[in-house]
Amino acid sequence: MMRNTSEGFTLIELLVAIALLAIMTVIMTGALTTGRRVWESSGDRLEGAASIRAVQRVLRAEIGGLRPYFGRITGGNREPLFDGQPNRFRFVTDLPAYLGHRGMYCVTYTLKGDKLYLDWAPYQQPRDFLKEPEAQEVLLTGIKSARFRYLGTVSRSGRSDWHDSTRDFAYGPATVTLDIEFEEGDQRNWPVLMIAPRITQRLDQDRQPF
């Protein structure tokens, strides 16, 4: 009797081949999915880092140009035309060029909810410090906790120290810090930010500064 020598695949061999192909497809799909997620995550981190750098540039420019004016807002004694609190900082400065404005403005940074706001109003004389803002912009979102702190000399002690408020400062703040922590799972990181205004000596003012 002669044997059939024609070549071919048995059913078992075909099933094994199909199973191996399925396993390879799953592995390749998982690798592609992981790669896409890594790419997207890296892109989000880069975008988040760029936005934080931009916000810190604005803060450095505006707080660095702070004018420590003291003036009569409603009559009586001269009062500081800067007001620093843990969740709010209002002062007189030049607006950055990107906003398209010239001259002096009352600028306010406010930490409210999960956002950091910037608003501003034109400044010409001390009573303008109480003006309602002309415009507002959201600088950051997704904030879990944040706080301003101020290094300065308090009138009563004459000693320079860190404070949560500028209420009793005899001069402008020597340094301002803003600490920010983002919400759980947010990959953004807020670098240490310490800003020293270029002018700290008291500037008494009753009239338009320009």
BELPERA-V45273 format. One record per pair of residues at least 24 apart in sequence whose ideal C-beta (glycine too) atoms are under 8 Angstrom apart, sorted by sequence separation. I is the first residue (numbers start at 1). J is the second residue. If there is no record, write none. Layout:
[[I/J] [I/J]]
This chain:
[[67/91] [87/111] [115/139] [116/140] [151/175] [173/197] [66/91] [67/92] [86/111] [87/112] [95/120] [106/131] [108/133] [115/140] [150/175] [151/176] [172/197] [63/89] [66/92] [67/93] [115/141] [150/176] [151/177] [174/200] [66/93] [114/141] [116/143] [149/176] [150/177] [172/199] [173/200] [63/91] [65/93] [114/142] [115/143] [148/176] [149/177] [172/200] [65/94] [114/143] [148/177] [171/200] [172/201] [63/93] [109/139] [113/143] [114/144] [116/146] [148/178] [149/179] [171/201] [172/202] [62/93] [92/123] [147/178] [171/202] [62/94] [111/143] [146/178] [147/179] [170/202] [62/95] [146/179] [62/96] [146/180] [61/96] [111/146] [145/180] [146/181] [111/147] [145/181] [67/104] [92/129] [111/148] [143/180] [144/181] [58/96] [143/181] [144/182] [90/129] [109/148] [143/182] [144/183] [140/180] [142/182] [143/183] [144/184] [142/183] [144/186] [142/186] [62/107] [81/126] [142/188] [79/126] [81/129] [59/109] [73/126] [74/127] [71/125] [72/126] [73/127] [71/126] [73/129] [69/126] [73/130] [71/129] [87/146] [89/148] [58/118] [87/147] [88/148] [55/116] [86/147] [87/148] [86/148] [85/148] [86/149] [84/148] [116/180] [84/150] [109/178] [114/183] [86/164] [85/164] [86/165] [126/205] [85/165] [126/206] [58/139] [84/165] [125/206] [84/166] [125/207] [83/166] [125/208] [55/139] [82/166] [83/167] [124/208] [55/140] [124/209] [80/166] [123/209] [82/169] [89/176] [52/140] [51/140] [80/169] [84/173] [82/172] [82/173] [80/172] [84/176] [68/171] [68/172] [67/172] [68/173] [104/209] [66/172] [104/210] [66/173] [103/210] [63/176] [59/178] [81/205] [78/204] [68/197] [64/195] [66/197] [68/199] [63/195] [64/196] [65/197] [67/199] [68/200] [70/202] [60/193] [64/197] [65/198] [66/199] [68/201] [70/203] [71/204] [59/193] [63/197] [64/198] [68/202] [69/203] [70/204] [71/205] [72/206] [56/191] [60/195] [68/203] [69/204] [70/205] [71/206] [52/188] [59/195] [67/203] [69/205] [52/189] [56/193] [48/186] [52/190] [48/187] [49/188] [52/191] [48/188] [49/189] [69/209] [45/187] [67/209] [44/187] [45/188] [41/187]]
